[in-house]
């Protein structure tokens, strides 16, 4: 992907399908963390820009970090976004527990692994199965246009699904 936000589309679609079991915020965190690597190498003019964290072993490390850090940090961010955080010890503890462990786990690992899969389709410097296999079997399996269209369509479908879910939830309140 040319930039991280295109990765958010499939995550938004997953959130619409399984809102209780998938954390979109932890998913987004994993996307941002994994793209720090190519940003660093691009800024330094170093090639290849996709290295360890754009392999499945590296993405697994990002998944673990996203799960451990993401649950409390994203929980606090969500509460701050809602402007309902009380800066007290109990308020912070409550915010840190906002995202359930299953949702954080799925968001972290689906996020990091899907990032490698999507980037593998369009970036020739990715070796997703390194150090075990040096080939990138996904490279060129879709055109860049088809890949971007998929991500945007998934995002639109997810936004519509989340809007529907939110309306139904508001009606029940």
C-alpha positions in Angstrom: 0.0 0.0 0.0 1.3 3.5 -0.7 0.2 4.6 2.8 -1.2 2.9 5.9 -4.9 4.2 5.7 -5.8 1.9 2.8 -5.2 -1.0 5.1 -7.9 0.3 7.4 -10.7 -0.6 4.9 -10.7 -4.4 5.5 -10.4 -3.8 9.3 -13.5 -1.6 9.2 -15.3 -4.3 7.4 -14.3 -6.9 10.0 -15.4 -4.5 12.8 -18.8 -4.3 11.2 -19.1 -8.1 10.9 -17.8 -8.9 14.5 -18.0 -5.7 16.6 -17.6 -7.4 19.9 -14.8 -9.7 18.9 -12.6 -7.3 16.9 -10.9 -4.1 18.0 -10.6 -1.7 15.1 -8.4 0.6 17.2 -5.9 -2.1 18.0 -6.0 -3.1 14.3 -5.1 0.4 13.3 -2.3 0.5 15.9 -0.8 -2.6 14.4 -1.0 -1.0 10.9 0.8 2.1 12.0 3.5 0.2 14.0 4.3 -2.1 11.1 4.7 0.9 8.7 7.3 2.6 10.9 9.9 0.3 9.4 9.5 1.3 5.8 9.2 5.0 6.8 12.5 4.8 8.6 14.3 3.2 5.7 12.6 5.6 3.2 13.7 8.6 5.2 17.3 7.3 5.3 17.3 6.4 1.5 18.0 2.8 2.3 16.7 -0.2 0.2 14.9 -2.4 0.7 12.4 -0.5 2.8 10.2 -3.5 3.8 12.3 -5.8 6.0 11.8 -7.9 9.1 8.4 -6.5 10.2 7.0 -7.1 6.8 7.6 -10.9 7.2 5.1 -13.1 9.1 7.6 -13.7 11.9 8.1 -9.9 12.2 4.3 -9.3 11.9 3.9 -11.7 14.8 6.2 -9.6 16.9 4.1 -6.5 15.9 0.9 -8.4 16.8 2.2 -9.2 20.3 3.3 -5.6 20.9 0.0 -4.3 19.5 -2.0 -6.6 21.8 0.0 -5.8 25.0 0.3 -2.0 24.4 -2.9 -1.6 22.4 -5.4 -2.8 24.9 -4.7 -0.1 27.5 -3.5 2.7 25.1 -6.4 2.3 22.7 -8.9 1.9 25.6 -7.7 5.2 27.0 -7.9 6.9 23.6 -11.4 5.6 23.0 -12.5 7.0 26.4 -10.8 10.4 25.7 -12.4 10.5 22.3 -15.8 10.1 24.0 -14.7 12.9 26.4 -15.7 10.8 29.4 -12.4 10.0 31.0 -12.0 11.0 34.6 -8.3 11.4 35.3 -8.4 9.3 38.4 -6.8 5.9 39.2 -10.2 4.1 38.8 -11.0 6.0 35.6 -7.7 5.0 34.0 -8.1 1.4 35.1 -11.6 1.3 33.7 -10.4 2.8 30.4 -7.6 0.2 30.2 -10.2 -2.6 30.5 -12.5 -1.2 27.8 -11.3 -3.4 25.0 -11.8 -7.1 25.8 -8.8 -9.4 25.4 -10.4 -11.4 22.5 -11.1 -8.2 20.5 -7.6 -6.9 21.2 -6.0 -10.2 20.2 -7.9 -10.5 16.9 -7.3 -6.8 16.1 -3.6 -7.1 16.7 -2.9 -10.3 14.8 -5.4 -9.9 11.9 -4.0 -6.4 11.6 -0.3 -7.3 11.4 -0.7 -10.4 9.3 -3.1 -8.8 6.9 -0.7 -5.9 6.5 2.0 -8.3 5.3 -0.4 -10.1 3.0 -1.7 -6.9 1.4 1.7 -5.3 1.0 3.1 -8.6 -0.5 0.7 -8.2 -3.4 2.3 -5.0 -4.6 5.8 -4.5 -3.2 8.6 -6.4 -4.8 11.0 -6.0 -1.8 8.8 -8.0 0.6 9.7 -11.6 1.5 6.7 -12.5 3.6 7.9 -16.0 4.6 11.6 -15.1 5.3 13.7 -16.6 6.7 12.1 -19.8 5.6 11.3 -19.0 2.0 12.8 -16.2 -0.1 10.0 -15.9 -2.7 7.0 -13.6 -2.6 4.3 -15.8 -4.1 1.6 -13.1 -3.7 3.4 -10.5 -5.7 1.3 -9.5 -8.7 -1.6 -11.7 -7.8 -3.9 -8.6 -8.1 -3.2 -5.4 -9.9 -2.5 -2.4 -7.7 -5.8 -0.9 -8.9 -7.7 -4.1 -7.9 -5.9 -4.2 -4.5 -6.8 -0.5 -3.8 -10.3 -1.0 -5.0 -10.7 -4.0 -2.7 -9.5 -1.9 0.3 -11.7 1.1 -0.5 -14.7 -1.1 -1.1 -14.2 -3.0 2.1 -13.9 0.3 4.0 -17.1 1.6 2.4 -18.9 -1.7 3.2 -17.6 -1.6 6.7 -18.6 2.1 7.3 -22.1 1.2 6.0 -22.3 -1.8 8.3 -21.0 0.1 11.3 -23.6 2.8 10.6 -26.3 0.3 10.5 -25.0 -1.4 13.7 -24.8 2.0 15.4 -28.4 2.9 14.4 -29.8 -0.4 15.6 -27.8 -0.1 18.9 -29.1 3.5 19.4 -32.7 2.3 18.9 -32.3 -0.3 21.7 -31.1 2.4 24.1 
